[in-house]
Amino acid sequence: MNRCWTLTNGAAGNDRQARALARAMGLRANPHLVQPGPPWSWLAPHLVQRAPHALNALQKSAFQAPWPALAIGCGRDAALYTRWLKREGHCRAVQILDPRADPHHWDVVVAPEHDRLQGANVITTLGALNPIDDEWLRNGRMDFAAIGELPAPRLTVLLGGPRRGVKMDAAYAERLGQALRARWRADGGSVLLLASRRTPPALFDAVKSHLADIPGLHWRHQDDGANPFAGAMGWAHRLVVTPDSVNMLSEACATGLAVHSLVESELPEKLARFHGRLRERGLLHDIDASTPTQQPALRESVRVAEQVRWRLSIPAPQPPPGSGTKA
């Protein structure tokens, strides 16, 4: 397969999932940004007719022939364009996350269990797709070797942000900060605190204030230097993740380390189902739970890639010449 496009609206979580699937399939992806204007954005992935005309001039100039052999989209905005590409006969189309339309409009739909989407061409996952595997973690340790010099065990903390149905206010930040400090007193070592794009500055600062005298690092944005996410994951011995993000929880569980969260109130239905399944499988624990540091790694990208290749009759990538073992 010579050409693969990934299509997203630019949201980091969506882009990460689309790229992760392309990577797991052994494909070099050409990323495309698709941000339709209204009314297409309101009704995506419906109102397919003339969908390319809903893009701005720069995005429209990239969204044209030569078309890819495979388009991988993630999110509702992308679903409008993967659907258009399939309908027009330009390429095969794979859509990640529930597109809010009948799955038959795509060749394959990849959706998490908590979406409860069904169809003959639907592949279900427990969590979000991501690129984290042993090689990714090893590269993170190499790229951020200085983190390995911090006292062990290293507790990596991933902060998300409030979303509909998930309150993360000053009271939550206070309780989280206290819980992290208690965890450090019990375990020792260092604490690595990382914000996401959705983390309010006040939340980050409030949690950080509880960790001021604890060895570690605190990263909120580019002003703090290069994003140490890969290094903080690679060098971690245990992780704490706020309960709001399926993507961050999935990434944490992909490391094969114990993952903890602080849940202070009832979660939205879909998110609660996801948390429940992680807990049923022993992959997510209360923030103060005593657990071994190692647990089974949740890595679904390779499994999903194999199923997509099989369903679309795409051959597995061949190793480069000379990479095999000589007799």
Secondary structure by P-SEA (a helix, b strand, c coil): ccbbbbbccccaaaaaaaaaaaaaaccccbbbbbbbccccccccccccccccccccaaaaaacccccccbbbbccaaaaaaaaaaaaaccbbbbbccccccccccccbbbbccccccccccbbbbccccccccaaaaaaaaaaccccccccccbbbbbbbbbcccccccaaaaaaaaaaaaaaaaacbbbbbbbbcccccaaaaaaaaaaaccccccccccccccccaaaaaaaaccccccccccaaaaaaaaaaccbbbbbbcccccaaaaaaaaaaaaacccccccccccccccccccaaaaaaaaaaaaccccccccccccccc
